[in-house]
Amino acid sequence: MSMFQIFSVSGSAVSAQSQRLNTVASNLANADTVAGPDGQAYKARQTVFQTMLLNNDPGAAGVKVANISEDQTPGRRVHDPKHPQADAEGYVTYSNVNTVEEMVNMISASRSYQNNIEVMSTAKNLLLKTLQLGQS
């Protein structure tokens, strides 16, 4: 693998983790929402990654987002008959977002993002030092 492919590998990871962070942000923004007029509450979304070959080189595999799936776990139901969104039995259905899990996902995604940025920075510095050796 050439030094330049490092940028492709890390760049694919940065892009994938960026999408993961956007998904986490969407989940956290909808953590305490209730069912809408259609009776359906927001369902947490999870980013699914897939390996991809770069330039048909088995030594240079990157990552891409295969899809974003919805968690089918039922939402939290709270008995509150006075709530305007309560159903006929007096229950309000909230989203199935687990804020603790989402915070862990956010920390993991941001650290992975930072690590891949650091890999690209290190590769850039190594290439610059190589060029400086050629100037001497």
C-alpha positions in Angstrom: 0.0 0.0 0.0 1.4 3.4 -0.9 1.5 6.3 1.5 -1.1 8.1 -0.5 -3.7 5.3 0.1 -3.5 6.1 3.8 -5.4 9.2 3.1 -8.1 7.2 1.2 -8.4 4.7 4.1 -8.6 7.3 6.8 -10.7 9.6 4.8 -13.4 6.9 4.3 -13.4 6.3 8.1 -13.7 10.0 8.8 -16.7 10.2 6.4 -18.3 7.2 8.0 -17.8 8.4 11.5 -19.2 11.8 10.5 -22.4 10.1 9.4 -22.5 8.1 12.6 -22.2 11.4 14.6 -25.1 12.9 12.6 -27.2 9.9 13.4 -26.4 10.1 17.1 -27.2 13.8 17.1 -30.6 13.0 15.5 -31.3 10.4 18.1 -30.4 12.6 21.0 -32.5 15.4 19.6 -35.5 13.1 19.5 -34.9 11.3 22.8 -37.9 12.7 24.7 -40.3 13.1 21.8 -43.8 11.6 21.9 -45.7 9.8 19.2 -46.9 12.1 16.4 -50.3 12.4 14.9 -49.8 9.1 13.1 -49.4 7.4 16.5 -45.8 6.4 15.8 -43.0 7.5 18.0 -39.5 8.3 16.8 -37.4 5.2 16.4 -33.7 5.3 17.2 -31.4 4.9 14.2 -28.1 3.0 14.0 -25.4 3.4 11.5 -24.2 0.1 9.9 -20.7 0.1 8.4 -19.4 -2.1 5.6 -15.8 -2.8 4.4 -15.0 -1.5 0.9 -11.9 -2.1 -1.2 -10.1 0.9 -2.4 -8.9 0.7 -6.1 -9.4 -3.1 -6.0 -6.4 -3.4 -3.7 -7.0 -6.0 -1.0 -4.3 -4.3 1.1 -6.3 -1.1 1.2 -9.7 -1.5 2.7 -11.8 1.4 3.8 -15.2 1.7 5.4 -18.5 3.0 4.2 -22.0 3.4 5.6 -24.0 0.4 4.3 -27.3 1.7 5.7 -29.0 3.4 8.6 -31.4 1.0 10.3 -34.2 1.7 12.7 -34.3 0.1 16.1 -37.5 -1.9 16.4 -37.6 -1.9 20.2 -41.0 -0.5 21.4 -40.9 3.0 22.8 -41.4 3.8 26.5 -45.0 4.0 27.5 -46.0 6.3 30.3 -49.5 6.5 31.8 -50.5 10.2 31.6 -54.2 10.6 30.7 -54.0 14.4 30.7 -51.3 14.5 28.1 -52.6 15.8 24.7 -50.9 12.9 22.9 -52.3 10.2 25.2 -54.0 7.2 23.5 -57.5 5.9 24.4 -56.0 4.0 27.4 -54.2 7.1 28.7 -50.7 6.1 27.7 -48.2 8.3 26.0 -45.6 6.6 23.8 -42.1 8.1 23.8 -39.2 7.4 21.5 -37.1 4.3 22.1 -33.8 6.3 22.3 -31.5 5.3 25.1 -29.5 8.4 25.9 -26.8 6.6 27.8 -26.1 4.3 24.7 -26.2 7.3 22.4 -23.6 9.2 24.6 -21.3 6.1 24.4 -21.8 6.0 20.6 -21.0 9.7 20.4 -17.8 9.4 22.4 -16.7 6.3 20.4 -17.5 8.0 17.0 -15.7 11.2 18.0 -12.6 9.4 19.2 -12.5 7.3 16.0 -12.9 10.5 14.0 -10.1 12.2 15.9 -7.8 9.1 15.6 -8.2 9.0 11.8 -7.5 12.7 11.5 -4.3 12.1 13.5 -3.4 9.2 11.1 -3.7 11.6 8.2 -1.7 14.3 9.9 1.1 11.8 10.8 1.1 10.5 7.2 1.3 14.1 5.9 4.3 14.8 8.2 6.1 11.7 7.1 5.7 12.6 3.5 6.9 16.1 4.2 10.0 14.8 6.0 10.7 12.4 3.1 10.6 15.4 0.7 13.0 17.3 3.0 15.4 14.3 3.0 15.5 14.5 -0.8 16.3 18.3 -0.7 19.4 17.7 1.4 
